[in-house]
Amino acid sequence: MSDLADLDIIALADAIADGAVTAEAVVGNALDRAQLRTDLNAIVALDVDGALETARACDKDRAAGRLRGPLHGVPLAHKDMFYRAGRITGCGSKIRAEYVADETCPLLERLDRAGGVEIARLHMAEFAMGPTGHNAHLGRCRNPWNGDAITGGSSSGSGAVVGARIVPAALGSDTGGSVRLPAAFCGIAGLKPTQYRLSQKGMMPLSESLDTAGPLARSTRSIARLMTILLDGTEDFEAQLTPDLTGVTIGVPTSYYTQDLDAEVAAALMESRRVFAGLGATVIDIDLPDHGGHAAMAALVWAPEAAALHLDWLRDRPQDYGEQVRNRLLHGLSMPATHYVQARQMRAHDLQAMVEGPLARCNTLLTPICRFPVPMARDVEANGGPEMDRMIGGISALTRTISYLGLPALTTPMGFDARGLPLGLQLIARPRDEASLIRVGHAFETATGWLSRPLPISTHELTGA
């Protein structure tokens, strides 16, 4: 059998179900890798005893002829903002460092029922505000491909542990790119579903208009299984997987998303077009409405909503926020209500223009996830100047626009840059058409093999074996 760490959730679930390996061995392997990769600073709390106990119970069930579900015995870990009754959920913050939830997130309950074994709570930006992986209270999360590079955020730990092959999948949240950026920067697949497609109950809120949970995983076919589970079986995404894209039309924007690209990003995008055409897809250039102001419009929505949620803490405990997060919340308080209402109103108009225009002509849009390769941490440190501010804004320039519109989007690797860091593409579809994203992303991964690229640091190197 291949190294357990290299298998996606489907291969692991099949191996456990077939008796090729025990759930205890799979979960134990994940726990061992987690304890070896403390250099990543990706894990807030590791539940060794609880995870092993659940894994052994899974093995007893299998021995009795019972499988819990399509994730039977598969180890998972999640961003530390999904509530589980009786357990701390810290939200990457000092303010909620000891918060114990009295409810369990329905998404966690569905993964539990499917047989998943949660092993850890994961690093995140404070209250999910930040695209880099920095956190004033927890320290910086590190990229498994290069520890000096950022992971992306705010689901930094989710990207790092899946990218480091500690677990094959994790939940994150995406308000402006917080699933897609860590997935892309850490060399894995990540999906932001259509706004409100997944339940928001039992997870830390940031912006009621833009928040959504989303899976990060070793493969898009893993995301297909996860989405089937998270939607409680109302749609079977795995049944729609195929390596052939005949009849699929993919549109490449002629403006905004393809302007001012770094040379390596532009070359990878061009090669991706060629791959899609080779898979049978029709690839066309397509004009979009002007999206240049959408990132700013998204800020007019999320910042006031976040400030309203944090109003009492801002008054009573301002010193307990990291400086950048506190300043962003205070900025949200200062935004005029008329600007917020106008941004909400324009969102519906602009979404309709996309659905009736470009997305009526193609199944998915193809863009980069970011105009430039993964930044180094030194380039986005908290004490930087105007250049740092421009880079941080640029990180989410191509993701926040899609969050503003509420559209579903998927990222997967489209190559690696000269430093060996991943380059990610972004696929965008009509509302509730995650199936097209998953089909197209899976076919691309099958054709390219980018997800099989070995990490620069092996388990043997870490242990000295």
KEZA-711437 format. One line per 2 residues: number of its first residue (from 1); their letters; for each residue z, x, y of C-alpha. Coordinates in nm, 3 decimals, padded with zeros to 5 digits, m for minus. Each point is the difference from the previous one (the first is absolute). Layout:
N
NUM> a> Z/X/Y; ...
This chain:
465
1> ms> 00.000/00.000/00.000; m00.064/00.111/00.359
3> dl> 00.292/00.108/00.216; 00.195/m00.321/00.070
5> ad> m00.001/00.079/00.370; m00.381/m00.016/00.009
7> ld> m00.021/m00.355/m00.138; m00.035/m00.309/00.215
9> ii> 00.205/m00.314/m00.060; m00.253/m00.153/m00.238
11> al> m00.022/00.308/m00.221; 00.381/00.033/m00.002
13> ad> 00.055/m00.367/m00.080; m00.255/00.020/m00.283
15> ai> 00.161/00.313/m00.143; 00.344/m00.162/00.000
17> ad> m00.129/m00.325/m00.147; m00.187/00.186/m00.276
19> ga> 00.307/00.206/m00.089; m00.163/00.332/00.091
21> vt> 00.298/00.073/00.226; 00.330/m00.170/00.076
23> ae> 00.092/m00.156/00.331; 00.304/00.230/00.004
25> av> m00.226/00.306/m00.026; m00.229/m00.123/00.278
27> vg> 00.284/m00.090/00.233; 00.184/00.321/m00.087
29> na> m00.309/00.200/00.087; m00.021/m00.172/00.338
31> ld> 00.368/00.066/00.069; m00.041/00.366/m00.093
33> ra> m00.295/00.038/00.235; 00.193/m00.173/00.276
35> ql> 00.285/00.248/m00.039; m00.243/00.293/m00.001
37> rt> m00.177/m00.111/00.318; 00.295/m00.019/00.237
39> dl> m00.211/00.221/00.228; m00.197/m00.311/00.095
41> na> 00.304/m00.178/00.150; m00.163/m00.321/m00.121
43> iv> 00.291/m00.169/m00.179; 00.299/m00.160/00.171
45> al> 00.184/m00.093/m00.321; m00.087/00.061/m00.366
47> dv> 00.140/m00.246/m00.257; 00.010/00.219/m00.311
49> dg> 00.250/m00.202/m00.204; m00.139/m00.341/00.089
51> al> m00.360/00.101/m00.062; 00.076/00.152/m00.339
53> et> 00.205/m00.303/m00.101; m00.291/m00.231/00.087
55> ar> m00.247/00.226/m00.182; 00.212/m00.004/m00.317
57> ac> 00.018/m00.378/00.020; m00.380/m00.008/00.024
59> dk> m00.022/00.211/m00.317; 00.238/m00.234/m00.182
61> dr> m00.214/m00.296/00.103; m00.317/00.169/m00.123
63> aa> 00.165/00.087/m00.331; 00.080/m00.370/m00.036
65> gr> m00.362/m00.090/00.067; 00.045/m00.106/00.362
67> lr> m00.178/00.146/00.302; 00.139/m00.097/00.338
69> gp> m00.339/m00.006/00.170; m00.296/00.208/00.115
71> lh> 00.226/00.273/00.147; 00.233/00.025/m00.300
73> gv> 00.203/00.321/00.045; m00.209/00.141/00.288
75> pl> 00.207/00.187/00.265; m00.037/m00.108/00.363
77> ah> 00.167/00.084/00.332; m00.016/m00.180/00.332
79> kd> 00.032/00.045/00.373; 00.365/m00.048/00.101
81> mf> m00.060/m00.334/00.174; m00.037/m00.238/m00.294
83> yr> 00.329/m00.180/m00.060; 00.172/m00.010/m00.337
85> ag> 00.318/m00.207/m00.021; 00.316/00.212/m00.014
87> ri> m00.179/00.324/00.087; m00.028/00.198/00.323
89> tg> m00.331/m00.026/00.185; 00.011/00.255/00.282
91> cg> m00.336/m00.060/00.173; m00.016/00.370/00.093
93> sk> 00.271/m00.055/00.258; 00.354/00.085/00.099
95> ir> 00.066/m00.358/00.105; m00.070/m00.142/m00.348
97> ae> 00.106/00.302/m00.203; 00.267/m00.210/m00.179
99> yv> m00.170/m00.339/00.006; 00.037/m00.186/m00.331
101> ad> m00.245/m00.283/m00.055; 00.105/m00.336/m00.143
103> et> m00.351/m00.087/m00.119; m00.274/00.167/m00.202
105> cp> m00.352/00.023/00.135; m00.233/m00.230/m00.200
107> ll> m00.250/00.286/m00.034; 00.265/00.212/m00.173
109> er> 00.090/m00.292/m00.223; m00.362/m00.034/m00.112
111> ld> m00.023/00.372/m00.078; 00.328/m00.025/m00.192
113> ra> m00.129/m00.294/m00.205; m00.317/00.196/m00.076
115> gg> 00.214/00.275/m00.156; 00.003/00.255/00.280
117> ve> 00.295/00.240/00.020; 00.108/00.088/00.355
119> ia> 00.135/00.355/00.017; 00.049/00.067/00.372
121> rl> 00.013/m00.110/00.362; m00.242/00.198/00.214
123> hm> m00.020/00.175/00.336; m00.157/m00.192/00.288
125> ae> m00.032/00.021/00.377; 00.303/m00.147/00.179
127> fa> m00.047/m00.378/m00.007; m00.362/00.065/m00.103
129> mg> m00.096/00.135/00.344; m00.201/00.319/m00.028
131> pt> m00.329/00.118/m00.157; 00.093/00.360/m00.086
133> gh> 00.287/00.013/m00.251; 00.261/00.126/00.246
135> na> 00.343/m00.164/00.014; 00.280/00.100/00.239
137> hl> 00.269/m00.092/m00.257; m00.161/00.094/m00.333
139> gr> m00.210/00.300/00.101; m00.372/00.040/m00.061
141> cr> m00.166/m00.113/m00.321; m00.245/00.262/m00.133
143> np> m00.353/m00.028/m00.129; m00.033/00.091/m00.372
145> wn> m00.331/00.179/00.067; 00.146/00.221/00.274
147> gd> 00.360/m00.020/00.116; m00.099/00.098/00.354
149> ai> m00.224/m00.307/00.031; 00.114/m00.349/00.090
151> tg> 00.016/m00.277/m00.259; m00.094/m00.275/00.239
153> gs> 00.233/m00.292/00.059; 00.184/m00.215/00.008
155> ss> m00.008/m00.026/m00.382; 00.036/00.378/m00.020
157> gs> 00.209/00.019/m00.316; m00.228/m00.242/m00.184
159> ga> m00.303/00.217/00.073; 00.181/00.322/m00.090
161> vv> 00.150/m00.106/m00.335; m00.322/m00.158/m00.125
163> ga> m00.206/00.290/00.135; 00.237/00.247/m00.172
165> ri> m00.040/m00.200/m00.324; 00.369/m00.076/m00.027
167> vp> m00.071/m00.371/m00.047; m00.342/m00.163/m00.042
169> aa> 00.053/m00.270/00.264; 00.226/m00.111/00.285
171> lg> 00.033/m00.278/00.253; m00.036/00.069/00.370
173> sd> m00.056/m00.209/00.309; m00.287/00.003/00.248
175> tg> 00.025/m00.120/00.360; m00.255/00.239/00.149
177> gs> m00.100/00.230/m00.285; 00.330/00.076/m00.171
179> vr> m00.134/m00.042/m00.355; m00.349/00.134/00.061
181> lp> 00.091/00.317/00.191; 00.256/00.139/m00.250
183> aa> m00.230/m00.091/m00.288; m00.297/00.176/00.162
185> fc> 00.194/00.307/00.113; 00.165/00.039/m00.343
187> gi> m00.323/m00.044/m00.200; 00.056/m00.339/m00.168
189> ag> m00.112/m00.363/00.032; 00.168/m00.253/00.227
191> lk> m00.064/m00.363/00.091; 00.091/m00.200/00.307
193> pt> m00.049/m00.361/m00.112; m00.112/m00.283/00.225
195> qy> 00.267/m00.098/00.249; 00.250/m00.242/m00.165
197> rl> m00.168/00.033/m00.344; 00.323/00.146/m00.144
199> sq> 00.346/m00.140/00.061; 00.192/00.158/00.289
201> kg> 00.332/m00.136/m00.126; 00.268/00.253/m00.086
203> mm> m00.149/00.294/00.186; 00.099/00.159/00.331
205> pl> m00.201/m00.161/00.282; m00.169/00.196/00.277
207> se> m00.270/m00.230/00.135; m00.031/m00.351/m00.140
209> sl> m00.365/m00.017/00.107; m00.114/00.329/m00.152
211> dt> 00.236/00.096/m00.288; m00.117/m00.002/m00.358
213> ag> 00.121/00.165/m00.319; m00.254/00.201/m00.195
215> pl> m00.028/00.219/m00.312; m00.069/00.374/m00.018
217> ar> m00.113/00.131/m00.338; m00.168/00.274/m00.202
219> st> m00.317/m00.211/m00.025; m00.162/m00.312/00.137
221> rs> m00.001/m00.152/m00.348; 00.380/00.036/00.014
223> ia> m00.009/m00.192/00.327; m00.199/m00.271/m00.180
225> rl> 00.284/m00.044/m00.249; 00.268/00.017/00.267
227> mt> m00.171/m00.260/00.219; m00.038/m00.236/m00.296
229> il> 00.376/00.031/m00.056; 00.099/m00.020/00.368
231> ld> m00.206/m00.319/00.037; 00.171/m00.142/m00.311
233> gt> m00.320/m00.011/m00.203; m00.189/m00.231/00.236
235> ed> m00.296/00.242/m00.010; m00.098/00.252/m00.270
237> fe> m00.125/00.307/00.184; m00.037/00.217/m00.311
239> aq> m00.254/m00.241/m00.149; m00.230/00.070/00.296
241> lt> m00.012/00.379/m00.039; m00.339/00.154/m00.072
243> pd> m00.162/00.339/00.070; m00.326/m00.171/00.101
245> lt> m00.038/m00.112/00.362; m00.340/m00.166/m00.032
247> gv> m00.012/m00.296/00.236; 00.276/00.139/00.226
249> ti> m00.082/00.074/00.364; 00.204/00.261/00.184
251> gv> m00.023/00.024/00.377; 00.063/00.319/00.195
253> pt> 00.091/m00.064/00.365; m00.227/00.157/00.260
255> sy> 00.278/00.020/00.260; 00.373/00.069/00.046
257> yt> 00.093/00.075/m00.364; m00.275/00.261/m00.037
259> qd> 00.016/00.154/00.348; 00.156/00.338/00.084
261> ld> 00.063/00.090/m00.365; 00.112/00.344/m00.108
263> ae> m00.286/00.179/m00.177; 00.176/m00.002/m00.340
265> va> 00.080/m00.370/00.030; m00.358/m00.082/00.100
267> aa> m00.141/00.199/m00.293; 00.232/m00.171/m00.250
269> lm> m00.093/m00.341/00.137; m00.371/00.079/m00.031
271> es> 00.049/00.113/m00.360; 00.194/m00.321/m00.071
273> rr> m00.298/m00.202/00.121; m00.218/00.187/m00.246
275> vf> 00.244/m00.067/m00.286; 00.013/m00.372/00.074
277> ag> m00.378/m00.021/00.010; m00.012/00.178/m00.337
279> lg> 00.232/m00.265/m00.144; m00.252/m00.271/00.085
281> at> 00.146/m00.118/00.331; m00.218/m00.073/00.301
283> vi> 00.137/00.214/00.285; m00.097/m00.107/00.351
285> di> 00.086/00.098/00.356; 00.169/m00.288/00.175
287> dl> 00.094/m00.079/00.360; 00.356/m00.112/00.072
289> pd> 00.157/m00.173/00.297; 00.184/00.246/00.224
291> hg> 00.325/00.103/m00.172; 00.092/00.266/00.253
293> gh> 00.285/m00.204/00.147; 00.141/m00.140/m00.323
295> aa> 00.260/00.272/m00.056; 00.143/m00.072/00.345
297> ma> m00.010/m00.375/m00.071; 00.192/00.059/m00.324
299> al> 00.271/00.177/00.200; 00.025/m00.304/00.228
301> vw> 00.080/m00.204/m00.309; 00.227/00.217/m00.212
303> ap> 00.208/00.168/00.271; 00.140/m00.320/00.159
305> ea> 00.059/m00.154/m00.343; 00.186/00.312/m00.115
307> aa> 00.201/00.017/00.323; 00.108/m00.363/m00.044
309> lh> 00.125/00.075/m00.351; 00.197/00.304/00.120
311> ld> 00.136/m00.150/00.322; 00.367/m00.015/m00.105
313> wl> 00.000/00.354/m00.141; m00.178/00.136/00.307
315> rd> 00.280/m00.147/00.211; 00.293/00.092/m00.225
317> rp> m00.112/00.317/m00.187; m00.279/00.172/00.194
319> qd> 00.138/00.344/m00.087; m00.056/m00.065/m00.372
321> yg> m00.378/m00.005/00.029; m00.219/00.308/m00.010
323> eq> m00.128/00.072/00.350; m00.366/m00.082/m00.069
325> vr> 00.079/m00.326/m00.177; 00.241/m00.111/00.273
327> nr> m00.260/00.076/00.268; m00.268/m00.198/m00.181
329> ll> 00.230/m00.300/m00.032; 00.101/00.019/00.367
331> hg> m00.368/00.011/00.091; m00.046/m00.320/m00.199
333> ls> 00.270/m00.166/00.209; m00.191/00.079/00.316
335> mp> m00.330/m00.162/m00.104; m00.086/m00.323/00.182
337> at> 00.007/m00.315/m00.210; m00.345/m00.095/00.130
339> hy> m00.149/00.319/m00.146; 00.159/m00.074/m00.337
341> vq> m00.134/m00.356/m00.007; m00.348/00.111/00.107
343> ar> m00.008/00.266/m00.274; 00.095/m00.261/m00.260
345> qm> m00.267/m00.239/00.128; m00.274/00.264/00.012
347> ra> 00.082/00.104/m00.357; m00.126/m00.331/m00.145
349> hd> m00.319/00.017/00.208; m00.075/00.360/m00.100
351> lq> 00.071/m00.070/m00.368; m00.247/m00.289/00.005
353> am> m00.261/00.226/00.160; 00.041/00.251/m00.284
355> ve> m00.011/m00.260/m00.277; m00.305/m00.179/00.139
357> gp> m00.174/00.322/00.103; 00.022/00.333/m00.187
359> la> 00.200/m00.130/m00.297; m00.253/m00.277/m00.056
361> rc> m00.264/00.269/m00.061; 00.189/00.221/m00.245
363> nt> 00.272/m00.010/m00.265; 00.196/00.292/00.144
365> ll> m00.008/00.233/00.295; 00.029/00.376/m00.058
367> tp> 00.181/00.221/00.253; 00.218/00.311/m00.003
369> ic> 00.373/m00.061/m00.001; 00.040/00.248/00.286
371> rf> m00.243/00.186/00.227; 00.155/00.337/m00.082
373> pv> 00.154/00.167/m00.310; 00.371/m00.019/m00.083
375> pm> 00.198/00.154/00.290; 00.257/00.271/m00.045
377> ar> 00.359/m00.098/00.080; 00.021/00.253/00.283
379> dv> m00.277/m00.189/00.181; 00.196/m00.327/00.014
381> ea> 00.358/00.116/00.047; 00.224/m00.217/00.212
383> ng> 00.026/00.252/00.285; m00.374/00.038/00.051
385> gp> m00.189/m00.086/00.317; m00.310/m00.202/00.087
387> em> m00.206/00.155/m00.280; 00.261/m00.117/m00.253
389> dr> m00.013/m00.352/00.147; m00.379/m00.007/m00.028
391> mi> 00.010/00.115/m00.361; 00.264/m00.254/m00.102
393> gg> m00.204/m00.276/00.163; m00.312/00.128/m00.173
395> is> 00.161/m00.006/m00.345; 00.009/m00.380/m00.008
397> al> m00.301/m00.071/00.223; m00.214/m00.121/m00.293
399> tr> 00.273/m00.186/m00.187; 00.191/m00.184/00.275
401> ti> m00.321/m00.179/00.101; m00.028/m00.154/m00.348
403> sy> 00.367/m00.101/00.000; m00.051/m00.173/00.333
405> lg> m00.276/m00.212/m00.156; 00.203/m00.066/m00.317
407> lp> m00.283/00.113/m00.229; 00.056/00.159/m00.343
409> al> m00.079/00.370/m00.033; 00.016/00.259/m00.277
411> tt> 00.006/00.378/00.014; m00.088/00.254/m00.267
413> pm> m00.093/00.371/00.014; m00.355/00.094/00.101
415> gf> 00.049/00.373/m00.042; 00.215/00.289/00.117
417> da> m00.023/00.219/00.308; m00.024/00.380/00.008
419> rg> 00.383/00.025/m00.012; 00.015/m00.206/m00.320
421> lp> 00.138/m00.311/00.170; m00.133/m00.348/m00.085
423> lg> m00.252/m00.187/00.212; 00.018/m00.380/m00.028
425> lq> m00.253/m00.277/00.042; 00.083/m00.355/00.105
427> li> m00.162/m00.312/m00.144; 00.038/m00.326/00.196
429> ar> m00.078/m00.353/m00.119; 00.017/m00.365/00.099
431> pr> 00.339/m00.174/m00.005; 00.133/m00.054/m00.354
433> de> m00.283/00.205/m00.154; 00.215/00.278/m00.142
435> as> m00.209/m00.033/m00.318; m00.305/00.153/00.172
437> li> 00.207/00.291/00.129; 00.146/00.064/m00.344
439> rv> m00.337/m00.023/m00.175; m00.169/00.237/00.247
441> gh> 00.292/00.244/00.012; 00.027/00.016/m00.380
443> af> m00.372/00.066/m00.042; 00.016/00.281/00.258
445> et> 00.300/00.162/m00.169; m00.168/m00.017/m00.340
447> at> m00.312/00.167/00.137; 00.170/00.276/00.200
449> gw> 00.312/00.102/m00.190; 00.184/00.101/00.319
451> ls> 00.323/m00.150/m00.134; m00.002/00.247/m00.291
453> rp> 00.020/00.309/00.221; 00.308/00.202/m00.104
455> lp> 00.283/00.053/00.246; 00.041/00.355/00.132
457> is> 00.359/00.013/m00.137; 00.054/m00.063/m00.370
459> th> 00.317/m00.095/m00.184; m00.009/00.341/m00.172
461> el> m00.001/00.177/00.335; 00.294/m00.210/00.121
463> tg> 00.208/00.072/m00.310; m00.109/00.361/m00.039
465> a> m00.106/m00.077/m00.358
